[in-house]
C-alpha cells in the first residue's frame, strides 16, 4: 500500500486500527483518508487494508 506517499509492505488482513497502533499513534488523534475517502474513527477496526490502497494519515498533536 501507499502510506503518506511512501510505499509500504504490510501483513495481509491488517486493519487500519492495527496499522495506526503499530505506529504508536492514538486512534483518537488520527484522521485517516483511504482511497480518497475519510474513514470515521469508529470504523478503524473494521477496515481491512488491501494491496494497492492509498492511505493518508494526519496526526494531531496538542501544544501551545
C-alpha positions as CSV (number, residue, x, y, z in Angstrom):
1,X,0.0,0.0,0.0
2,X,1.0,3.7,-0.1
3,X,1.0,5.5,3.2
4,X,1.5,9.2,3.2
5,X,3.1,9.0,-0.3
6,X,5.5,6.1,0.7
7,X,5.2,2.5,-0.5
8,X,4.9,0.0,2.4
9,X,4.6,-3.7,2.7
10,X,2.0,-4.7,5.3
11,X,0.7,-8.0,6.6
12,X,-2.3,-9.4,4.7
13,X,-5.5,-8.7,6.6
14,X,-4.1,-5.8,8.6
15,X,-6.8,-3.4,9.9
16,X,-6.5,0.3,9.8
17,X,-6.6,0.4,13.6
18,X,-3.7,-2.1,13.8
19,X,-1.6,0.0,11.5
20,X,-2.3,3.1,13.4
21,X,-1.5,1.5,16.8
22,X,1.7,-0.1,15.3
23,X,2.9,3.4,14.5
24,X,2.4,4.3,18.2
25,X,-0.4,6.7,17.4
26,X,-3.5,7.2,19.5
27,X,-6.5,6.5,17.2
28,X,-8.5,9.4,18.7
29,X,-5.8,11.8,17.4
30,X,-5.7,10.5,13.8
31,X,-7.7,11.4,10.7
32,X,-7.5,8.7,8.0
33,X,-8.2,9.1,4.3
34,X,-8.3,5.7,2.5
35,X,-8.5,5.8,-1.3
36,X,-9.7,9.4,-1.1
37,X,-12.5,8.8,1.4
38,X,-12.4,9.8,5.0
39,X,-12.7,6.9,7.4
40,X,-14.6,7.6,10.6
41,X,-12.6,6.8,13.7
42,X,-15.2,4.3,14.9
43,X,-14.6,2.3,11.7
44,X,-10.8,1.9,12.0
45,X,-11.1,-1.6,13.5
46,X,-13.5,-2.8,10.7
47,X,-11.4,-1.5,7.7
48,X,-9.0,-4.0,6.2
49,X,-6.2,-2.7,4.2
50,X,-5.7,-4.2,0.7
51,X,-2.9,-4.2,-1.9
52,X,-2.9,-1.0,-3.9
53,X,-4.7,1.0,-1.2
54,X,-3.7,4.7,-0.8
55,X,-3.7,5.9,2.8
56,X,-3.1,9.3,4.2
57,X,-2.8,9.7,8.0
58,X,-2.9,13.0,9.7
59,X,-1.9,13.0,13.4
60,X,-2.9,15.9,15.6
61,X,-0.6,17.0,18.4
62,X,-1.6,19.3,21.2
63,X,0.6,22.1,22.5
64,X,0.8,25.7,23.0
